[in-house]
Amino acid sequence: MAKTTAQRQAEYRARRRQQGDTARLNTEVSLIAHIALERLARYHGLTQRQMLERLLIEPDEALCRTLEGDDFRRYVDRGVA
């Protein structure tokens, strides 16, 4: 019997969780933010996931490069769930 879309998606998500290199982010954003993400991704030739990752990681890395000592440790430690 063929699997449903929901079954295939559940299996895909389970495989991704086992790899340990991703985390699921499920949230609602304003319509303006959603449209901006679509436009930015299309403009840069990226998927929305790639664009969102870039928008989060690049400023985080830039800030980490400016922090030193205890400030860096406090920032990094707060990010651990």
JONORLIN-V847987 format. One line per field, one symbol per residue. phi: phi as a letter, one per 30 degrees, with the letter a starting at -180 (. if undefined). psi: psi as a letter, one per 20 degrees, with the letter a starting at -180 (. if undefined). burial: # if it has 16 or more other ideal C-beta (glycine too) atoms within 10 Angstrom, else .. A space follows every 50 residues. Layout:
# JONORLIN-V847987
phi->???
psi->???
burial->???
This chain:
# JONORLIN-V847987
phi->.dddeddddddddddddddicbbdcbacbddddddddededdddicdddd dddddcdddddddedcdbhdddddddddddd
psi->pqqrghgggggghggghhhjjrqpoorqrqhghggggggggggikrrhgg gggghggghghgghhiqqchgggggghhip.
burial->....................................#...#......... ##.............................
